[in-house]
Amino acid sequence: MSHEAAPPRGDEAQPVRARGLVKRYKDVLAVDHIDLNVRHGDVYGFLGPNGAGKTTTLRMALGLITPTEGTVELFGHDPLREGARALQGVAGFVEAPRFYPYLRARKNLELLAALDGDGAAGRIDEVLDIVELSPRAGHKVGGYSHGMRQRLGIAAALLRRPRLLILDEPATGLDPAGMRDMRALIRRLADDGITVLLSSHQLPEVQELCDRVAIVDSGRVVYEGALADLRRQGGAGYRLRTTDDARALDVARAQAGIERASVGEHGLGFEAQEQHVGELSLALAQAGVGILALTPELATLEDLFFRLTEGDNGAMPQAVEVA
Amino acid sequence: MSSVAASPAALAPARTRRPSTFTVYRWELRKLISQKRTYLGLALVMILPVFFVIFQDVHQRHGHGLGNIFAAQITQSGLATPVLMLLFLSGFMLPVVAALVAGDIVANEDGNGTLKTILTRSVDRGQVFAAKTLAAMTYAALAVFASAAVATAAGVLSWGFHSVTTFSGTVVSAPKALLLVFAANAIYLIPLFALVAIGVLLSVATRNSAAAVVATIGLVILLFIVAQIPGLEGIQPYLLTEQLQNWQGLLRTPTDWAPIAHSAWVCALYGVPALFAAYLTLLRRDVAGG
């Protein structure tokens, strides 16, 4: 990492670029040399089990805590050295969004808008409309439900007209409808050009929203790259139904490049790269086995996540990239 | 959250026009105003002078008041009431009221997680620190002057707007006495602000509102005890609690500036390092609360 050229600054710089981030609390290594590369337009999933170091990393990214080692830059600016200036165009929340319970929602937003400057106060009605809290804007936040506070957190973030939105578990604690609405909102914001860094352990949420991911485990990045690549490289599975599954199994086992072949209730299952699948279909035809159906079964994010974070990652790609 | 009314990210990159520290300070005051507990301390220091005047009035009518040297002085003029109240409240009650806000002002936000909310906006930690410290000092000053105003009004209503006798026995006119009363309260703010600085330091360092308030009050009590320990008379002039009576020099004729000047630098020795340490602590520490 020390050999890299200095990153560009300003608008062309990456929204998030972390290098060798370490956070140690006495004997506990919470974050262990994490590199992150969030690019313009990404909806970037930051995945990991509880305690993996996601929130600590996001706190360092926002300048709330000091890394023990390493650097993080937002659009080329270091929040630790440059303070609030580095957060220009950046918004979001870490853990749950927090507000003053004794103030009304609108008053909370007025306060935050005052701390943002730059005409943020004039956008309060707009952001309340976006998160559909306008009818409850006059109520004290102390009486808000968890879901309403999450939405108010998004509204508070949007006041800053962010180019980068950092959201830490935004759907946690929401009911199914609330989760659906939150995903739809994040999707719309991303479609509007906001880069999103989404920390989550809700795998369906990440699978639905994100195009690139970093998976962390025990403070280390075990995968960073495109979600599609991860799923493709994570072992493409196939399901095959034939006129003679037992004979097909023998043929498959004898065929190079076919792995984990087994016969189950729904026919023959195996893993292989695409070119080996073609060779298998020819071999089956030569063996007089008719193919009734051949369907690809991409590994789910959940499969991959558990393989990466629970030790079974021998077959997994190590696509940690450096921008 | 079904429709995006206007594209939030149409959102050209934000221009740089960051808020001033005064804006942050103004919002710190608004937060204080919005909390009920803010009024408890103020109410206490405003009600006490009223009770005091009523009590003195009753005693005077029953012929007991004149036996007390302060009561004898107070009945000369309503303007002596705020002086007597400052004498009573300056040692402990006003420091307690000031500590309630100073000890709470950072720790409370840290505990509730709102500190991270404001630190991820467009203001620097230094601005937040300055605004919070100024707000705590403003509150302390408000408590002092509110108490003085109520005491003056209650005293004047009971005993009239007359000349008063100062500590040195000189009689001063009513208008001058009124000026001296408020000047004395202003001088009293010097040690009180030093105490506020210590309260803010404890608020930043402990991250616990109750601990910071109790520790600030505990420090006042401790210094009072130290002042009573035989053999430690030498350090007595340098104890912060001793400075809480510095304002009395103003109520002598001619004005005794020596204790006021002494108090100013002693208080600076307490307050400035405390503020500096608090600032550095807040600047460098991890904000992980809430």
Interface residues (C-beta under 8 A of the other chain):
Chain A: D11 R59 L62 G63 L64 I65 T66 G83 A84 R85 L87 Q88 G89 A91 G92 F93 V94 E95 A96 P97 R98 F99 Y100 P101 Y102 L103 K107 L111 L112 A114 L115 D116 G117 D118 E126 V127 D129 I130 V131 E132 R151 A156 L158 R160 R161 P162 R163 D181 M182 A184 L185 R188 L189 D192 G193 I194
Chain B: M1 S2 V4 A5 A6 S7 P8 A9 A10 L11 A12 P13 A14 R15 T16 R17 R18 P19 T23 V24 R26 W27 R30 K31 S34 Q35 K36 N112 G113 T114 K116 T117 I118 L119 T120 R121 S122 V123 D124 R125 R284 D286 V287 A288 G290
